[in-house]
Amino acid sequence: STFHSDANFILVKFIRAQELFDYLISEKIIARNRSNVELCNDSIRITIGLKSENKELIQKIKIFYTENNV
């Protein structure tokens, strides 16, 4: 799920957020794990980038969940 934002980032709640975060970092995609912030359990903050960067991010998320059978 996502949360409304007026900034250049979105906060997204993910299944297995920590593992996804670690994977994104290993793929050199910068994100912020916000799971340790109150009311943000299992959430990752993602900056809205260029169209090509956003497409790459989406592709990496799909790969992570496909490879991990989620």
Secondary structure, DSSP 8 states (H G I E B T S, - for coil): -EE--SSSEEEEE-TTHHHHHHHHHHTT---EE-TTSTT-TTEEEEE---HHHHHHHHHHHHHHHHHTT-
